[in-house]
Amino acid sequence: MAEEEYDDVYSEEGRESLVEDDEISPEEEGFMEGANGGGQGAKCRRCGAILGDDFIEKEIDGEIYRFCSDECAEKYSKKKG
């Protein structure tokens, strides 16, 4: 695989293209997106736990955050508010 093909996983458009072409799964796309953002998308925003298949997404002040549980989402939301 050429080096420029590897670069595709680091852009949103490249990841979407790879999902469309069945090169990667939607879960792998999410993992790569989280890794590209310093891993913040792959960890609970409050406690830092690594997120599995079940996680909570919550919009707070116009930004989407991911949490390992409703409890962490609520505690983080109260702290931000």
C-alpha positions in Angstrom: 0.0 0.0 0.0 1.4 3.4 -0.9 2.1 5.9 1.8 -0.6 8.4 0.5 -3.2 5.6 1.0 -2.3 5.5 4.7 -2.9 9.2 5.0 -6.6 8.7 4.1 -7.3 7.3 7.6 -6.3 10.6 9.1 -9.0 12.7 7.4 -12.7 12.5 7.9 -13.3 12.1 4.1 -10.7 9.4 3.9 -12.3 7.4 6.8 -15.8 7.8 5.3 -14.5 6.6 1.9 -12.9 3.5 3.5 -16.2 2.7 5.3 -18.1 3.0 2.0 -15.6 0.8 0.2 -15.9 -1.8 3.1 -12.2 -1.4 3.8 -12.9 -0.6 7.5 -16.0 -1.0 9.7 -17.9 2.0 11.2 -16.4 1.0 14.6 -12.9 1.2 13.2 -13.7 4.6 11.7 -14.8 5.8 15.2 -11.6 4.4 16.8 -9.4 6.1 14.2 -11.3 9.4 14.7 -10.7 9.1 18.5 -7.1 8.3 18.0 -6.7 11.3 15.7 -8.0 13.5 18.4 -5.4 12.4 21.0 -7.6 9.5 22.1 -10.2 11.7 23.7 -13.0 10.2 21.7 -12.1 6.7 22.8 -12.1 7.5 26.5 -14.8 8.5 28.9 -14.6 12.3 29.2 -15.1 12.2 33.0 -13.3 9.2 34.3 -10.9 8.3 31.4 -12.2 4.7 31.1 -11.7 3.2 27.6 -15.0 3.1 25.8 -16.3 -0.2 24.5 -19.3 -0.8 22.2 -21.7 0.7 24.7 -21.1 4.3 25.4 -23.2 7.4 26.0 -22.9 10.5 23.8 -24.1 13.8 25.2 -24.1 17.3 23.8 -22.9 19.9 26.2 -22.5 23.5 25.2 -22.7 22.5 21.5 -20.0 19.8 21.8 -20.4 16.1 21.7 -18.8 14.2 24.6 -18.6 10.4 25.1 -19.0 8.7 28.5 -18.8 5.2 29.8 -22.1 5.5 31.7 -25.1 7.7 32.3 -23.7 8.4 35.8 -20.4 9.8 34.4 -22.4 11.9 31.8 -24.6 13.4 34.5 -21.7 14.2 36.8 -19.7 15.8 34.0 -22.7 17.8 32.8 -23.3 19.2 36.3 -19.6 20.0 36.7 -19.6 21.9 33.4 -22.8 23.7 34.2 
